[in-house]
Amino acid sequence: MYSLALVVCAVALSHSALAVKVCSRPPQVLFATIDVDKSVYEVGEEVEYTCRPGFVPNNGQRKYTCLPTGKWPLNTLLCLPKRCPTLGPLPHGKIDFVDLHYQSSINFSCEPGYNLLGTRTSQCMADGKWSGSLPQCQPVTCAPPSLPEFSVLSFRRSKPGNVSHFLDTITFECVPPLALIGNETATCMANGNWSSIPECKVVTCPTPTGIENGFLEFVVRRTYHYNESVSFGCQPSYVLEGPKHSRCENTGNWSTKPTCKGPCKIPAKKAVVLYNGEKKRVQNDLKDGIQHGETVSFFCKNKEKSCAYTVPVPCVDGNLTLPACFKERGFFSSLMKKDPSDMKPCEDQE
């Protein structure tokens, strides 16, 4: 009887022991570890989460205690990847990236005409810094143009020094009297070559010819070499228009010659006009006319206001046209009516 009671007591005690609550493994947090990792935790036992290298915790709780209910409190921890600082700028280059977080990569490249000095890629490391250092984009260099020894072609740099970089230019010259055929300047290109190299050749021009109503000054009948020039002049009363000198060009032709523009006769027998700011009588003072490019102003009458105004007319290579408002006066009208040149100017009338 007593033994049966002892057995019942033992079973009751074992059930009481089994009723004590425990916690299973705490929930996993991505990119985090716990300080104590086991399959069963006693009530009141504490665990602490630590974010793995390259990750940082948010504002969530890092420490959690096994509750009497055998449950863990709601886990609010997040481990977020570290962010590396923004790189750049990269002068004359470009930085390509998707994001700036841990384990992300960025790529460096340079504009045409520049070479990358340094690494082409960099990675965001666990310490929040980029691997390596920021590269540089250095301009492409061009070697001096290859010219034969004792060449008649020479060059000079646009910038001081012995090195030419991308977009630098050089200017070529030929030993006189040779003519430069091609571009006078060359540019250092993105591929490290010069854009073009000219040649030096013998160029002559034929004996120049004269111009109408003009003449050549001190010209010898011979062929002329490149860059030699001749001068022109005009007959009396003619005006030289254009360059006085013509030059033998590298094409074997002469540059543009000037022209001689003729004077103008004033097509009025009697008239008073303004010439160089003074009143002149055509029949006396300007009977020889005026030269090309000069201007005379004719007096015209405003009958309504009884005043006079002037209309300027230029001489254009022998041509001068009277203004429509000008009326040439006959003998009787000159006796009876006042000449417009003696009337008050219209601008002075109220």
C-alpha positions in Angstrom: 0.0 0.0 0.0 2.8 2.4 0.9 4.8 1.4 -2.2 1.9 2.3 -4.4 1.7 5.8 -2.8 5.4 6.3 -3.4 5.0 5.5 -7.1 2.2 8.0 -7.5 4.2 10.7 -5.8 7.2 10.1 -8.1 5.0 10.3 -11.2 3.5 13.6 -10.0 6.9 15.1 -9.3 8.2 14.1 -12.8 5.2 15.8 -14.4 5.8 18.9 -12.4 9.4 19.0 -13.6 8.4 18.6 -17.2 5.9 21.5 -16.9 8.8 24.1 -16.6 8.9 26.3 -19.7 12.1 26.6 -21.9 12.9 28.6 -25.1 14.0 27.1 -28.4 16.7 28.8 -30.6 16.0 32.5 -31.0 14.9 33.7 -34.5 17.7 34.2 -37.0 18.5 37.8 -38.1 20.0 38.1 -41.6 23.7 39.1 -41.5 23.9 38.7 -37.7 25.2 36.2 -35.2 24.3 35.5 -31.5 26.8 35.2 -28.7 25.4 31.9 -27.3 24.1 29.4 -29.8 22.3 26.3 -28.5 19.1 24.4 -29.0 17.4 25.1 -25.6 17.5 28.2 -23.4 16.3 28.5 -19.8 13.7 31.2 -18.8 15.6 34.4 -18.1 18.6 33.5 -20.2 19.8 36.3 -22.4 21.3 36.3 -25.9 22.9 39.2 -27.8 23.0 39.7 -31.6 26.1 41.1 -33.4 26.0 42.3 -37.0 28.5 40.7 -39.3 31.4 42.7 -40.7 30.2 45.2 -43.3 26.8 45.5 -41.7 25.5 47.9 -39.0 22.4 47.5 -36.7 19.4 49.7 -37.1 17.6 51.2 -34.1 16.2 47.7 -33.2 17.1 45.9 -29.9 20.2 43.8 -29.8 19.6 41.8 -26.5 16.7 39.5 -25.9 15.7 37.4 -22.8 13.8 34.1 -22.8 10.3 34.8 -21.3 8.5 32.6 -18.7 6.1 31.7 -21.5 9.0 29.9 -23.4 8.9 32.5 -26.1 11.3 35.1 -27.2 10.2 38.8 -27.4 9.4 40.2 -30.9 12.8 40.7 -32.7 13.1 44.2 -34.1 16.8 44.1 -35.2 17.9 44.6 -38.8 21.5 44.4 -40.0 22.0 46.9 -42.9 25.0 47.0 -45.2 27.4 49.8 -44.5 27.5 52.7 -47.0 30.7 54.0 -48.5 31.1 57.7 -49.2 30.5 59.2 -52.6 33.6 59.3 -54.7 34.7 62.0 -57.2 34.6 64.0 -59.2 37.0 62.3 -61.6 38.2 65.2 -63.9 37.9 64.2 -67.6 36.4 60.9 -66.5 33.3 59.1 -65.4 32.4 57.0 -62.3 29.7 54.3 -62.9 27.9 52.6 -60.0 24.6 51.0 -59.0 24.7 51.8 -55.2 27.4 52.6 -52.6 26.8 49.9 -50.1 29.1 47.2 -48.7 30.4 44.8 -51.4 29.2 47.1 -54.2 31.6 47.9 -57.0 32.2 51.1 -59.0 33.9 51.4 -62.4 36.2 54.2 -63.6 36.7 55.3 -67.2 38.1 58.4 -69.0 37.0 60.6 -71.8 38.5 60.1 -75.3 42.0 61.6 -75.3 42.7 60.7 -71.7 44.3 57.5 -70.2 43.3 56.0 -66.9 46.2 55.9 -64.4 45.3 53.6 -61.5 42.6 50.9 -60.9 39.6 50.5 -63.1 37.3 49.2 -60.3 36.9 49.7 -56.6 34.8 47.8 -54.0 33.0 49.1 -50.8 34.8 47.3 -48.0 33.5 46.1 -44.6 35.1 49.2 -42.9 33.0 51.5 -45.1 35.9 52.6 -47.2 36.6 52.0 -50.9 39.4 49.7 -51.9 42.4 51.3 -53.5 42.6 55.0 -54.3 40.9 57.3 -56.8 42.6 57.0 -60.2 43.5 59.9 -62.5 42.7 60.6 -66.1 45.9 61.9 -67.8 45.8 63.4 -71.3 47.2 61.4 -74.1 50.6 62.5 -75.3 51.8 62.8 -78.9 55.4 62.2 -79.9 57.1 64.9 -82.0 56.1 64.5 -85.6 58.6 62.4 -87.6 60.5 64.7 -90.0 63.5 63.7 -92.2 66.9 64.9 -91.1 67.8 68.2 -92.7 64.1 68.6 -93.6 62.9 71.9 -95.1 59.8 71.5 -92.9 59.9 72.7 -89.3 57.3 73.1 -86.5 56.8 75.1 -83.3 54.6 74.1 -80.3 51.7 76.2 -79.1 52.8 75.7 -75.5 56.2 75.7 -73.9 57.9 72.4 -73.1 59.0 69.2 -75.0 55.7 67.3 -74.5 52.5 67.7 -76.5 49.2 66.6 -74.9 45.8 65.8 -76.3 44.3 68.8 -78.3 47.7 70.7 -78.2 48.6 72.1 -81.6 51.8 72.7 -83.5 52.4 75.1 -86.4 54.5 74.1 -89.4 56.8 76.3 -91.5 58.7 75.8 -94.7 62.2 77.1 -95.6 61.6 80.0 -98.0 60.9 80.2 -100.8 59.2 76.8 -100.6 55.4 76.8 -100.1 53.5 74.8 -97.4 51.0 72.4 -99.0 48.4 71.2 -96.6 47.2 72.3 -93.1 49.5 74.8 -91.4 48.6 73.4 -88.0 48.2 69.9 -86.6 46.4 68.8 -83.5 47.3 66.0 -81.1 44.5 63.5 -81.4 42.9 61.0 -78.9 44.8 58.1 -80.5 48.2 59.8 -79.8 48.8 60.7 -83.5 49.0 64.1 -85.2 46.0 65.1 -87.3 48.1 65.8 -90.5 51.6 66.6 -91.7 52.0 69.1 -94.6 54.6 69.1 -97.4 57.0 71.8 -98.7 57.1 72.3 -102.5 58.4 74.8 -105.0 55.6 77.0 -106.2 55.8 79.8 -108.9 53.2 82.2 -110.3 53.2 83.6 -113.8 54.0 87.3 -114.5 51.0 89.2 -113.1 48.7 91.1 -115.4 47.5 94.6 -114.9 44.0 95.9 -114.0 41.6 98.1 -116.0 42.2 101.9 -115.5 45.2 101.0 -113.4 48.8 99.8 -113.5 51.4 97.5 -111.8 54.2 99.3 -109.9 57.8 98.3 -110.8 57.0 94.8 -112.1 59.6 92.8 -113.9 58.5 90.3 -116.5 59.4 87.0 -114.8 57.9 84.2 -112.8 57.4 84.9 -109.1 58.0 82.5 -106.2 55.6 81.7 -103.4 54.8 84.7 -101.1 56.3 87.3 -103.4 54.0 90.2 -104.0 53.3 93.1 -106.5 51.6 96.4 -106.0 48.9 98.2 -108.0 47.9 101.8 -108.6 45.1 103.6 -110.4 45.0 106.3 -113.1 44.3 109.9 -112.0 40.7 110.4 -110.7 40.2 106.7 -110.2 40.0 105.1 -106.8 41.7 101.9 -105.8 39.3 99.5 -104.1 40.5 96.3 -102.5 44.0 95.2 -101.5 46.9 97.3 -102.9 49.1 94.2 -103.0 48.6 90.8 -104.7 50.6 87.8 -103.4 51.7 84.6 -105.1 49.8 81.9 -103.2 50.7 78.2 -102.7 48.2 77.3 -105.4 50.4 79.0 -108.1 47.8 81.7 -108.5 47.8 85.4 -107.5 45.6 86.5 -104.6 42.7 88.8 -105.3 43.6 91.9 -107.3 42.1 95.4 -106.6 39.9 97.3 -109.0 40.0 100.9 -110.1 36.6 102.7 -109.6 35.8 105.6 -111.9 34.6 109.2 -111.0 31.1 110.5 -111.5 29.9 113.5 -113.5 27.0 115.2 -111.8 24.1 115.1 -114.3 22.9 118.6 -113.7 23.9 121.8 -115.6 23.1 124.1 -112.8 22.6 123.3 -109.1 23.8 124.1 -105.6 24.8 121.0 -103.6 26.4 120.1 -100.3 29.9 118.7 -100.8 32.1 117.9 -97.8 29.8 120.1 -95.6 30.0 123.2 -97.9 27.7 124.6 -100.6 29.1 124.1 -104.0 27.9 125.1 -107.5 28.0 122.2 -109.8 28.7 124.3 -112.9 31.7 125.9 -111.3 33.1 124.0 -108.4 32.3 120.4 -109.4 32.5 120.5 -113.1 35.0 117.6 -113.0 32.6 115.6 -110.9 33.4 113.6 -107.7 35.4 110.5 -107.1 34.1 107.0 -106.4 32.9 106.6 -102.8 32.3 110.4 -102.3 28.8 111.8 -101.7 27.0 115.0 -102.7 23.7 116.1 -101.2 21.0 117.7 -103.3 18.5 120.4 -102.0 14.8 119.5 -102.4 11.8 121.7 -101.6 8.9 120.9 -99.3 6.2 123.0 -100.8 3.7 122.4 -97.9 6.1 123.7 -95.3 8.1 126.1 -97.5 11.3 124.6 -96.4 14.2 122.6 -97.9 15.8 119.2 -97.1 18.8 117.4 -98.4 19.2 114.0 -100.0 22.7 112.4 -100.1 23.7 110.6 -103.3 26.9 108.5 -103.5 29.1 108.1 -106.5 29.4 104.4 -107.3 32.0 103.5 -110.0 31.0 106.3 -112.4 27.3 106.2 -111.6 25.4 108.9 -109.8 21.6 109.2 -110.0 19.8 112.4 -109.2 17.1 112.1 -106.5 13.5 112.2 -107.7 12.7 115.2 -105.5 15.4 117.4 -107.2 14.2 119.8 -109.8 16.7 121.5 -112.0 15.8 125.2 -112.3 15.5 127.0 -115.6 16.5 130.6 -116.3 13.1 132.2 -115.5 12.4 130.1 -112.4 15.8 131.1 -111.0 14.8 134.7 -111.4 11.4 134.4 -109.8 11.7 131.7 -107.3 13.9 131.2 -104.3 16.5 128.4 -104.7 15.9 125.5 -102.2 19.5 125.9 -101.1 18.6 129.4 -99.8 15.5 128.2 -97.9 15.3 127.4 -94.3 16.0 123.7 -93.5 12.9 121.8 -92.7 14.2 120.6 -89.4 14.4 124.2 -88.2 10.7 124.9 -89.1 8.2 124.9 -86.2 
